[in-house]
Amino acid sequence: MIPSTAVADKPLSAVPLQYPSLYKNRVFLLLFSASTLSILGNAFHSLALSLWVLQSTGSAKMMSIMTISNLILCSLLGSVTGTLADRIDRRTLILCSYFVQSLTVLGIAFTLTQPSPSFLLIICLTGMVTAAGQFQAPAFQASLLTIVGKEHIQQAAGWMTLSENISRTLGYALGGIFVAAVGGAWAIFVDGMTFLMAFLLILAAGSWSSKSAAVKPAKSFKQDVAGGFHYIWGHSFARAITILLPVLSLFFLSCLMLTQVMAVQVWKAAPFQFGLLEGSIPLGYMLGSGMIILAGSRIKHRGRVVSASLLLLGPLYMLLSVTESMNAALPVILLIGFTFSFSTLLINIILRLEVPEELQGRMFGVLGSLMSVAPPMGLALFSAGADEFGVASVMFSAGLLLSLFGLVSVFKLEHIRKYK
């Protein structure tokens, strides 16, 4: 249990909870390590499984079946798993999820070693991994405020986001090398072991207090699901965040795809330059996240910073669409990653501060559903547009739409803009 109540001569309710700094917070450090390991291993798994499907079947249709089935699971489970995270002990939910993911991923690795592995079985096992992840994610995200307290939430969220980006980027890079060296089955086996290690780290962390777990639910599960949607719609911050983050993720990932196409078709990037492009956005995001971590409470007008970043993203993509060379594009791409961190990370911090702890599971569950569906829709729309009208024109249009969205968000979602 993280909070300390050292004053004995006062009632317990009158003693303010004291949270240790992050580097002394054992529970946070163990959760941080578990998250980093699982994301790193999952990058191995995703890359290896995608390569196996394409190499074994030679069919993009089979790959799309797996992707679509996972998206359906994510969209259907978000509100349910988020509600569950608000009703039962979140640590127990995280432990069960990691354990199921470990066993299931190891099952996929074993299946790939068979002479004629069943594609249907792999689809089912992958669906189980996705479903277990949907139970783990809202419980994990909603636990952060409980473990570090409001005074450390900005630094904690920053470190978690920074670690996630580094782990995912490094995981894909190392995963490609690992798959080429020893094969996909062993890469997936590594992912299964990282989930097992994450399970052991959460187990070692011990229990942490949770307001949602401490009070027995008085309402039915159905009422809690409906209550979560009612809160999101009725609360200005929650409603604004539910709009902002999915739309930003849709534009960000779609424009990332368009940037990659422009690098090949327009800028004629050499392999080395393409590698720099792939690293520029994560590097920019990491630099922005690092500045937010270092600044801490010195950022006094977070709403204005978020608004400024929203207004800047669209014009940056419009500028990128008219850039004529790879060397000129790289600084713009780096700045896009940097700017994007100030909108998304600060919005996540506001979410954790403004949404009551007992509702955060539902909030993250609904957000997870929307953010799993929105980017693929954007990718399908913008990729079709790029084939029809040209990638530079579509990139400019995307930047223009994002600029309009930023303007509407800044002026209509005033609760975000005025947030301190």
Helices and strands as residue ranges (DSSP letters): G 12-14, G 22-24, H 26-57, H 60-87, H 90-112, H 119-148, G 150-152, H 153-182, H 184-205, H 211-214, H 221-234, H 236-265, H 271-295, G 296-298, H 302-321, H 326-354, G 357-359, H 360-389, H 391-412, H 414-417
